[in-house]
Amino acid sequence: MTKNLSNDQLNPALIPDPEGDLHDWIEFAATINGYEVAGSFEACGDLANMGTASTLTELRCALSFEYRRDHHSGGWGFEEEPIRSLLRRIREKVEAGELD
């Protein structure tokens, strides 16, 4: 799943289970270029750091930022709950057909 996916291409089966093992979250997070889509590194970081993401696109950008944060910190670990929360919210949006 290492290619970019548009929101229209998403379905619940592609989204890692937020209540399960998180081993696939990074691969899913890499399906969007959060920096590019959000407009800049700073804008993408704000979505993740300030918790302001509300649309599917913003939530995916925030998850992408968390992936990049983990990668650039050496992959030494990540806070599970923010990742789980983003995955839950992304799944809810996709299941509701809110693909904005």
C-alpha positions in Angstrom: 0.0 0.0 0.0 3.0 2.3 -0.4 1.4 4.5 -3.1 -0.6 7.7 -2.7 -4.3 7.1 -2.3 -7.0 9.7 -2.8 -9.8 9.9 -0.3 -12.1 8.4 -2.9 -10.0 5.3 -3.1 -10.2 4.6 0.7 -12.4 1.9 2.2 -12.5 0.7 5.8 -10.5 -2.4 4.9 -7.5 -0.3 4.0 -7.4 1.5 7.3 -5.6 -0.3 10.1 -7.8 -1.3 13.0 -7.4 1.4 15.6 -8.1 -1.1 18.4 -5.7 -3.7 17.1 -2.0 -4.1 16.4 -0.6 -0.9 15.0 2.0 -2.5 12.8 0.4 -1.2 9.6 -0.3 2.4 10.6 3.0 3.7 9.1 2.3 2.2 5.7 -1.2 3.6 5.7 0.0 7.1 6.8 2.4 7.1 3.9 -0.5 7.0 1.4 -0.7 10.8 1.5 1.9 13.5 1.3 0.7 15.6 4.3 3.2 18.4 3.7 2.2 18.8 0.1 -1.6 18.4 0.7 -1.6 20.7 3.8 0.4 23.3 1.9 3.6 23.2 4.0 5.5 21.5 6.8 4.2 24.1 9.3 0.5 23.7 8.3 0.7 19.9 8.4 2.5 20.1 11.8 -0.2 22.4 13.1 -2.9 19.9 12.2 -1.1 17.2 14.2 0.2 19.3 17.1 -2.8 21.5 17.7 -5.4 18.8 17.2 -7.4 20.9 14.8 -7.8 18.3 12.1 -11.5 17.7 11.3 -11.9 16.7 7.7 -10.8 13.4 6.3 -8.0 15.1 4.4 -6.8 17.0 7.5 -6.9 13.8 9.6 -4.8 12.0 7.1 -2.4 14.9 6.9 -2.1 14.8 10.7 -1.4 11.0 10.6 1.2 11.6 7.9 2.9 14.1 10.1 3.0 11.6 13.0 4.6 9.1 10.7 7.2 11.6 9.6 7.8 12.7 13.2 8.4 9.0 14.2 10.7 8.5 11.1 12.8 11.6 11.8 13.2 10.9 15.5 14.8 7.6 14.6 11.7 5.4 14.8 12.2 5.0 18.6 8.5 4.8 19.2 5.4 6.9 19.1 2.5 7.8 21.4 -0.1 5.1 20.6 -3.3 7.0 21.7 -2.9 9.9 19.2 -2.4 7.4 16.4 -5.3 5.3 17.5 -7.5 8.4 17.8 -6.6 9.5 14.3 -7.2 6.1 12.8 -10.6 5.9 14.6 -11.6 9.3 13.2 -10.4 8.5 9.7 -12.3 5.2 9.8 -15.5 7.0 11.0 -15.2 9.5 8.1 -14.7 6.8 5.5 -17.6 4.7 6.8 -19.9 7.7 6.8 -18.9 8.6 3.3 -17.4 11.9 4.4 -14.6 11.9 1.9 -13.7 15.6 1.9 
